[in-house]
Amino acid sequence: MLWTFATPASFIDDPARRSGASIIFNLVFAVPALVVLARWLWPLPLPLWIKIPAGLAMLAASQFHLWSRLSSGSVFAPEFPRGIVILFNWAFGALVLLAVLQLALDLGALVTMLVRQAAVQEPAALRYAVAALAAVAAAIGVGNAVRVPPVVDVQVAVRDLPPALDGYRIIQLTDLHISRLFTARWAQAVVERANAAGGDLIVVTGDFIDGSVAMRRDDVAPLRRLRAPDGVYAIPGNHEYFFSYAAWMQALSDMGFRLLPNAHAVIARDDARLVIAGVTDLSAPGVGEAAPELALALRGAPADAPIVLLDHQPRRARDAAARGVALQLSGHTHGGMIVGLDRLVARGNAGFVSGRYDVGGMTLYVSNGTGLWPGFALRLGVPSEITRITLTRAREAG
């Protein structure tokens, strides 16, 4: 998920505090609907018998996350038929986009009024036009979010990479968010595409699911068919801690994933070695689980082998660079989902939101994500991806 919740264990165990936070959560998500009601719907020349039901429908759509919590006990796992989840995402997304567009109209009207020194009336036709634009953009955004992503190629030059590993390919999946939105059929299509990408190794950098093991067992089942010559490695994301971390770690291990929570593995090619290290998520201590600890993850690793680090969140990339990591693979941000929103998301993730970064001589790659949280599944200008990273030997300057 693109924002991080620091959730103390006392919060998880306290129903009153959990309920209070849920109320605040729902009120925040009602703000776009309130803006639309006050600044878009109410000024329109429509009779009350149209405005009242339209306003109630907007308020209902704005409470998608409340309905999700009532359906499953969690705002992160809407347990409705897939078509209903898609409809809710479209309606909520359209409200958010319309609120932004209406505020832009209001700002334009205010500037015009100040320039002309006269009152300005926003034409109803213009209001209808921005509503149509918001509805179409939301439909495109949901369509972009739920597609099976293409394979995106990224080349990373690694200093001191052994010749035997020149051209080594890692397939990265991240932020799958298997749910009622990203179902078994979608997961199977992702598996087929990832397997066909020709990687030497497949890694999943967290946020496999939204829901409990019992809720998602059938939908995650296709992931057990992921195959690569050097295996399939994974780390948890923050969402695994929302839904019984221990149960999910056991389920994923039973499916054949080699889990690396503060641990590492060594890949061998002839005499060459490559370290694949992983850490837990920053949200882990809030639910009584082990905090991410890179020193522990690298304990006993061969000193002369390049290190590829799997860390769900990119925020601590500078620390990894200081420890001599050659390449860090992260997700979590979803790339910001919408052009413009990515700048806000970057602020909450130490400036890292999408793509390649040079961090103190280390390459950080932040994937836009393979799937997306089903509570706000929109992508506009920020496409999903299955990433194929090819390691190459760094060429010495001069």
Backbone torsions as a table, in degrees:
resi	resn	phi	psi	omega
1	MET	NA	149.3	-169.1
2	LEU	-79.0	-21.2	172.3
3	TRP	-111.8	156.8	-173.4
4	THR	-109.1	133.2	174.7
5	PHE	-104.1	119.8	172.6
6	ALA	-88.8	96.8	-170.1
7	THR	-107.7	105.8	179.2
8	PRO	-67.5	153.0	-178.8
9	ALA	-60.2	-33.7	-180.0
10	SER	-63.7	-30.5	177.1
11	PHE	-68.4	-44.3	179.8
12	ILE	-60.1	-35.9	-174.9
13	ASP	-89.0	-4.0	-174.7
14	ASP	-110.0	101.5	-177.2
15	PRO	-60.0	-35.5	-178.2
16	ALA	-65.0	-46.2	179.4
17	ARG	-66.1	-39.4	179.0
18	ARG	-63.1	-41.9	179.2
19	SER	-66.0	-41.1	179.1
20	GLY	-63.2	-41.9	178.0
21	ALA	-64.7	-37.1	178.7
22	SER	-63.7	-38.2	177.9
23	ILE	-63.2	-45.1	177.9
24	ILE	-61.1	-43.7	178.8
25	PHE	-55.6	-47.4	-178.1
26	ASN	-67.5	-36.8	178.8
27	LEU	-65.6	-40.7	178.5
28	VAL	-60.0	-43.5	-178.6
29	PHE	-74.4	-9.9	174.9
30	ALA	-82.6	-15.9	-175.1
31	VAL	-57.4	-47.1	178.5
32	PRO	-57.6	-39.1	179.3
33	ALA	-65.7	-39.6	179.4
34	LEU	-65.0	-38.5	176.1
35	VAL	-62.5	-44.8	-179.5
36	VAL	-64.8	-42.1	179.6
37	LEU	-61.9	-46.1	-174.3
38	ALA	-77.7	-38.7	-171.3
39	ARG	-105.6	-14.5	179.2
40	TRP	-114.2	-57.0	-173.3
41	LEU	-71.4	-49.6	-173.3
42	TRP	-60.2	-41.3	-179.8
43	PRO	-71.9	-12.0	-178.4
44	LEU	-68.2	145.3	179.3
45	PRO	-79.6	67.1	-179.2
46	LEU	-122.0	149.9	177.4
47	PRO	-69.4	156.5	-178.4
48	LEU	-61.0	-30.8	-177.5
49	TRP	-68.4	-14.8	172.2
50	ILE	-95.2	-43.5	-175.8
51	LYS	-63.6	-41.5	-175.2
52	ILE	-65.2	-52.3	178.1
53	PRO	-65.5	-33.1	177.8
54	ALA	-65.1	-41.2	178.9
55	GLY	-65.8	-40.4	178.3
56	LEU	-64.8	-38.4	178.1
57	ALA	-64.1	-39.8	178.5
58	MET	-65.2	-42.4	178.1
59	LEU	-63.6	-38.7	177.9
60	ALA	-63.5	-42.9	179.1
61	ALA	-65.2	-34.5	-178.8
62	SER	-68.2	-19.7	-178.5
63	GLN	-99.3	27.5	176.7
64	PHE	-49.4	-41.1	-175.4
65	HIS	-74.1	-28.3	172.2
66	LEU	-67.0	-46.1	179.0
67	TRP	-62.6	-35.6	177.7
68	SER	-63.0	-44.7	-179.5
69	ARG	-64.1	-38.7	178.7
70	LEU	-68.3	-28.6	-176.9
71	SER	-80.1	-27.5	-173.0
72	SER	-137.4	-10.8	-173.9
73	GLY	90.8	0.3	-177.8
74	SER	-144.2	137.9	175.2
75	VAL	-68.0	-15.0	-175.3
76	PHE	-89.7	-4.4	-174.5
77	ALA	-138.3	79.9	175.9
78	PRO	-65.6	121.0	-177.6
79	GLU	-103.5	64.0	175.5
80	PHE	-118.7	164.5	171.7
81	PRO	-54.9	150.0	-173.7
82	ARG	-55.7	-40.2	179.7
83	GLY	-60.7	-37.0	178.3
84	ILE	-69.2	-40.4	177.9
85	VAL	-62.2	-42.7	178.0
86	ILE	-62.5	-43.8	180.0
87	LEU	-62.2	-43.7	178.3
88	PHE	-62.1	-43.4	179.5
89	ASN	-62.8	-40.4	177.9
90	TRP	-64.0	-47.2	-176.8
91	ALA	-65.0	-44.6	179.8
92	PHE	-66.4	-42.1	178.0
93	GLY	-62.6	-40.2	178.4
94	ALA	-63.5	-38.7	177.7
95	LEU	-62.7	-45.0	-179.5
96	VAL	-62.3	-47.0	-178.8
97	LEU	-66.3	-39.4	179.1
98	LEU	-65.9	-38.9	177.8
99	ALA	-60.5	-43.2	179.4
100	VAL	-64.9	-45.2	-179.3
101	LEU	-65.6	-39.0	179.3
102	GLN	-66.6	-39.9	176.7
103	LEU	-63.9	-35.8	176.1
104	ALA	-64.7	-41.1	175.7
105	LEU	-60.0	-45.0	-179.2
106	ASP	-62.3	-40.4	178.6
107	LEU	-64.4	-42.2	177.7
108	GLY	-62.3	-41.0	178.6
109	ALA	-64.6	-39.4	179.6
110	LEU	-64.3	-44.1	179.0
111	VAL	-63.1	-44.0	179.0
112	THR	-60.8	-41.7	180.0
113	MET	-63.4	-39.7	179.7
114	LEU	-67.7	-36.6	-180.0
115	VAL	-70.1	-44.7	-175.7
116	ARG	-83.7	-15.4	-174.9
117	GLN	56.5	41.2	179.6
118	ALA	-152.4	155.1	179.7
119	ALA	-64.5	145.5	179.9
120	VAL	-125.3	130.8	178.1
121	GLN	-105.2	124.6	176.8
122	GLU	-75.0	121.7	-177.7
123	PRO	-63.1	143.4	177.9
124	ALA	-60.5	-36.2	-179.6
125	ALA	-60.6	-36.5	179.6
126	LEU	-69.5	-37.0	176.6
127	ARG	-63.4	-43.5	178.3
128	TYR	-64.1	-35.8	-178.4
129	ALA	-66.2	-43.2	-179.4
130	VAL	-69.8	-30.8	176.2
131	ALA	-65.4	-42.2	177.7
132	ALA	-64.4	-40.8	178.3
133	LEU	-62.0	-43.7	179.9
134	ALA	-63.5	-41.3	-179.0
135	ALA	-65.2	-43.1	-179.8
136	VAL	-68.6	-43.4	-179.8
137	ALA	-63.0	-38.7	178.9
138	ALA	-65.8	-39.4	178.1
139	ALA	-64.0	-42.3	177.2
140	ILE	-64.0	-42.0	-178.7
141	GLY	-62.6	-42.2	178.2
142	VAL	-67.2	-41.2	177.4
143	GLY	-59.4	-42.0	177.3
144	ASN	-64.0	-35.4	-175.7
145	ALA	-70.8	-38.1	-171.2
146	VAL	-92.9	-0.8	-179.3
147	ARG	-70.3	163.5	170.4
148	VAL	-81.5	121.2	-170.9
149	PRO	-68.5	154.3	171.8
150	PRO	-79.2	167.7	174.2
151	VAL	-85.5	126.2	179.5
152	VAL	-109.1	127.2	-177.8
153	ASP	-93.0	133.5	177.6
154	VAL	-134.6	127.8	175.3
155	GLN	-102.3	133.7	-179.5
156	VAL	-125.5	119.4	176.5
157	ALA	-82.7	126.7	-176.7
158	VAL	-117.0	124.4	178.3
159	ARG	-65.7	135.8	177.9
160	ASP	63.5	25.1	175.6
161	LEU	-69.0	126.8	-179.9
162	PRO	-61.3	145.4	-179.9
163	PRO	-53.9	-34.6	-178.6
164	ALA	-65.8	-17.9	-179.5
165	LEU	-104.9	2.8	177.1
166	ASP	-65.3	120.2	-176.4
167	GLY	93.7	5.3	178.7
168	TYR	-63.2	133.9	-174.1
169	ARG	-115.8	129.8	177.9
170	ILE	-116.7	126.8	175.3
171	ILE	-95.9	121.7	179.3
172	GLN	-106.4	123.9	166.6
173	LEU	-111.1	146.1	178.2
174	THR	-159.0	154.1	176.4
175	ASP	52.4	51.7	177.7
176	LEU	-68.6	-39.0	178.7
177	HIS	51.0	48.7	178.3
178	ILE	-55.8	129.0	-169.2
179	SER	-165.4	-167.2	173.9
180	ARG	-69.0	-16.5	176.8
181	LEU	-89.7	-45.7	178.7
182	PHE	-105.3	91.2	-167.9
183	THR	-93.8	-174.2	-179.0
184	ALA	-58.4	-38.7	-179.8
185	ARG	-63.1	-44.4	177.2
186	TRP	-63.6	-45.1	-179.4
187	ALA	-60.6	-40.3	179.2
188	GLN	-63.9	-40.0	178.5
189	ALA	-65.2	-38.5	177.1
190	VAL	-64.7	-43.4	179.2
191	VAL	-60.1	-45.8	-179.1
192	GLU	-62.2	-41.6	-179.3
193	ARG	-69.4	-40.2	179.7
194	ALA	-66.2	-43.2	179.1
195	ASN	-63.7	-35.3	-177.9
196	ALA	-78.0	-9.8	-175.6
197	ALA	-75.9	-8.0	173.4
198	GLY	74.6	33.9	179.1
199	GLY	-79.0	152.2	171.5
200	ASP	-80.1	-24.7	-175.5
201	LEU	-148.4	144.2	173.5
202	ILE	-116.6	134.5	175.6
203	VAL	-126.5	146.6	174.1
204	VAL	-121.9	117.3	-173.0
205	THR	-99.2	49.2	167.1
206	GLY	93.4	170.8	-175.1
207	ASP	54.7	59.3	175.3
208	PHE	-65.3	-38.8	-161.3
209	ILE	-140.2	166.1	161.9
210	ASP	-134.8	101.7	-177.8
211	GLY	138.2	167.0	-179.9
212	SER	-76.8	169.6	177.1
213	VAL	-58.8	-42.4	-179.8
214	ALA	-63.0	-38.5	-178.6
215	MET	-72.4	-33.3	-169.5
216	ARG	-110.6	3.2	-172.8
217	ARG	-53.6	-47.0	-177.7
218	ASP	-71.4	-35.8	-176.3
219	ASP	-72.5	-31.5	179.1
220	VAL	-84.5	-12.4	-174.3
221	ALA	-52.2	-39.3	179.5
222	PRO	-59.2	-23.9	-177.5
223	LEU	-65.0	-20.7	178.5
224	ARG	-68.6	-11.0	180.0
225	ARG	-94.4	5.5	172.7
226	LEU	-63.8	133.3	-176.1
227	ARG	-138.3	137.4	172.8
228	ALA	-152.8	149.8	-177.2
229	PRO	-53.8	-39.3	-177.8
230	ASP	-100.1	11.3	172.5
231	GLY	100.7	-177.9	-177.7
232	VAL	-126.2	117.1	-175.9
233	TYR	-113.7	155.0	-176.3
234	ALA	-155.9	159.8	172.0
235	ILE	-132.5	161.6	175.6
236	PRO	-79.4	153.5	168.4
237	GLY	-107.0	-177.2	-178.6
238	ASN	-65.0	-29.6	-176.7
239	HIS	-71.5	-25.2	175.5
240	GLU	-62.9	-27.8	179.9
241	TYR	-80.3	-14.3	177.1
242	PHE	-79.3	-17.6	-171.4
243	PHE	-134.1	63.8	175.5
244	SER	58.2	79.9	-177.6
245	TYR	-52.5	-49.3	-176.0
246	ALA	-60.8	-41.5	-179.6
247	ALA	-64.9	-39.5	-179.8
248	TRP	-71.7	-38.0	178.3
249	MET	-63.0	-39.0	178.0
250	GLN	-67.7	-42.2	-179.4
251	ALA	-63.7	-43.0	-179.6
252	LEU	-68.2	-38.6	176.3
253	SER	-62.5	-41.9	178.5
254	ASP	-63.8	-24.8	179.7
255	MET	-83.5	-4.3	176.0
256	GLY	106.0	2.9	177.7
257	PHE	-76.2	137.3	172.4
258	ARG	-91.2	104.8	-174.7
259	LEU	-85.5	140.7	-176.5
260	LEU	-126.0	62.4	175.7
261	PRO	-80.7	103.2	-174.7
262	ASN	55.8	48.4	-178.0
263	ALA	-148.3	171.9	178.5
264	HIS	-142.3	163.4	172.4
265	ALA	-132.0	158.9	-179.9
266	VAL	-117.4	123.7	176.0
267	ILE	-95.0	131.1	-177.5
268	ALA	-115.9	133.7	171.0
269	ARG	-132.2	108.3	-172.2
270	ASP	55.1	-123.2	178.1
271	ASP	-92.5	0.0	-176.9
272	ALA	-84.2	150.3	179.3
273	ARG	-131.3	142.8	175.0
274	LEU	-134.0	126.6	-179.7
275	VAL	-93.3	126.9	172.4
276	ILE	-109.4	109.4	-177.5
277	ALA	-111.9	153.5	178.2
278	GLY	-141.4	153.3	176.6
279	VAL	-128.9	161.4	175.3
280	THR	-74.2	178.4	-176.7
281	ASP	-91.4	155.3	179.2
282	LEU	-60.7	-22.9	-179.4
283	SER	-80.8	-8.3	-173.5
284	ALA	-57.7	-46.8	-177.4
285	PRO	-59.8	-27.4	-179.9
286	GLY	-64.6	-18.9	178.0
287	VAL	-119.3	22.6	173.9
288	GLY	78.7	17.9	179.1
289	GLU	-105.4	169.5	-174.7
290	ALA	-65.4	131.9	176.5
291	ALA	-70.4	155.9	175.8
292	PRO	-63.1	134.4	-176.7
293	GLU	-143.8	97.5	-176.1
294	LEU	-64.7	-37.6	179.7
295	ALA	-59.2	-40.7	178.1
296	LEU	-67.5	-40.4	-179.3
297	ALA	-62.0	-32.2	-175.9
298	LEU	-96.6	-0.8	-177.8
299	ARG	-60.3	124.6	178.9
300	GLY	85.1	0.8	179.5
301	ALA	-73.0	145.5	178.5
302	PRO	-60.2	131.5	-171.5
303	ALA	-68.2	-27.4	-174.3
304	ASP	-96.9	6.3	-177.0
305	ALA	-95.8	136.7	174.4
306	PRO	-60.3	147.0	-176.0
307	ILE	-113.7	127.9	169.5
308	VAL	-107.4	121.2	-177.0
309	LEU	-105.5	132.8	172.9
310	LEU	-101.9	114.8	179.5
311	ASP	-139.0	116.2	-173.6
312	HIS	-53.8	-46.6	-178.9
313	GLN	-98.5	141.1	-176.5
314	PRO	-86.4	-1.0	-168.0
315	ARG	-61.4	-28.6	-174.2
316	ARG	-102.4	26.8	-176.8
317	ALA	-60.3	-34.4	-178.5
318	ARG	-66.2	-34.9	176.0
319	ASP	-65.1	-40.5	178.9
320	ALA	-64.8	-40.3	178.8
321	ALA	-61.9	-38.9	179.8
322	ALA	-66.3	-23.2	178.8
323	ARG	-90.5	6.7	175.3
324	GLY	86.4	15.6	176.6
325	VAL	-67.0	137.3	-179.6
326	ALA	-86.3	-37.9	-175.6
327	LEU	-146.1	127.6	172.8
328	GLN	-112.3	131.5	177.2
329	LEU	-110.7	124.4	-177.3
330	SER	-135.3	171.9	174.8
331	GLY	-142.2	-125.3	170.3
332	HIS	77.5	-41.5	-173.3
333	THR	-81.2	-17.6	-172.9
334	HIS	57.9	19.6	-179.8
335	GLY	72.2	5.0	-175.9
336	GLY	91.7	-13.4	174.5
337	MET	70.9	-45.2	-175.8
338	ILE	-131.8	132.4	177.2
339	VAL	-55.8	129.0	-174.7
340	GLY	104.8	-51.6	175.6
341	LEU	-65.2	-26.2	-179.5
342	ASP	-60.4	-29.6	178.9
343	ARG	-67.5	-37.4	177.6
344	LEU	-68.9	-43.1	179.7
345	VAL	-62.6	-38.5	179.3
346	ALA	-59.4	-36.5	-178.2
347	ARG	-63.5	-30.2	179.2
348	GLY	-89.1	1.5	-177.0
349	ASN	-132.4	39.4	176.5
350	ALA	58.6	26.5	178.5
351	GLY	89.7	-3.3	-177.0
352	PHE	-101.9	123.7	-177.2
353	VAL	-137.4	-34.0	-175.0
354	SER	-161.4	131.0	171.4
355	GLY	89.7	-156.0	-171.3
356	ARG	-94.1	139.0	175.3
357	TYR	-135.2	143.4	170.4
358	ASP	-96.9	113.7	-175.8
359	VAL	-119.5	97.5	177.4
360	GLY	56.3	38.8	-179.7
361	GLY	88.2	-8.9	175.6
362	MET	-97.5	144.5	173.2
363	THR	-91.3	124.9	171.2
364	LEU	-106.0	128.4	173.0
365	TYR	-119.8	120.6	179.2
366	VAL	-107.2	110.1	-179.8
367	SER	-72.3	146.0	172.6
368	ASN	-67.6	-14.3	179.6
369	GLY	103.3	148.9	178.0
370	THR	-88.2	-39.4	174.6
371	GLY	-120.3	-149.1	-174.9
372	LEU	-166.8	149.8	174.8
373	TRP	-56.0	127.7	-176.4
374	PRO	-71.9	-1.4	177.3
375	GLY	-84.9	-13.8	176.1
376	PHE	-158.1	74.3	-172.6
377	ALA	-95.9	81.8	176.5
378	LEU	-134.1	137.8	172.3
379	ARG	-134.9	120.6	176.2
380	LEU	-131.2	106.3	-179.7
381	GLY	79.4	5.0	-179.6
382	VAL	-132.3	84.4	-172.2
383	PRO	-73.1	150.0	173.7
384	SER	-72.3	166.6	-175.6
385	GLU	-157.0	151.5	159.3
386	ILE	-107.8	121.1	-169.9
387	THR	-101.2	130.4	175.3
388	ARG	-110.6	104.1	-177.9
389	ILE	-95.0	123.3	177.2
390	THR	-107.5	121.2	178.6
391	LEU	-84.1	132.7	177.6
392	THR	-128.9	158.8	178.1
393	ARG	-76.4	130.7	177.5
394	ALA	-66.7	134.2	176.8
395	ARG	-88.7	131.6	179.7
396	GLU	-68.9	136.9	178.3
397	ALA	-67.1	142.2	177.6
398	GLY	79.6	NA	NA
